[in-house]
């Protein structure tokens, strides 16, 4: 039973690390707001994020 709990915790932590890596993706590019369909292009302008 303890080994199963340890395995469950390990799987949960590895899934959480993948989720946080996905959130750290590059913010530049075209983004679409699902609720309205509004599209915004984010780009680098002098080291700053512009949209």
N, C-alpha and C positions, 0 to 999 in steps of 0.2 A: 504494500500500500504506500509506503514512504517513497519507494522508487518511482511509482506512478506520479506522485505529487511533485517530485523533483523534476521529472520529465515535463509535466504540465507547466511548471514555472519556467523552465528553460525555453519551451516553445513559445510561451507568452512573451517573454522578454525578447526573443529573437524577432517575433512579429512586430513588437513595439519599436525595435530599432529600425526595421525596414520602413515603417510608417513615418518615423521622424526623418529618415533619409529622403523620403519622397517629398516631404514638406520643405526640405532645404534646397529644392530644385531652383534653377535659374529663373528669375522672375520676368526676364525679357521675352518679348514676343507678343502675339495676339491672344487676348483673353476674352472670353464671352461670358456674360452674366446669364445663367440659365433662366432666371425668372423673367427677364425682359428681352433677351437676345442682343442686348447692347454689346458692341465690340469695342475694345480699347487696345491700342498698340502701346506697349511699354518698351522704352529704349534707353540706352545709355547716352547721356548728354553731359559731357564734361565730368564724368565720374558720378553723376547723379541719376537717379531713376526718374524718368519722365513718362507721362502717359497722355 
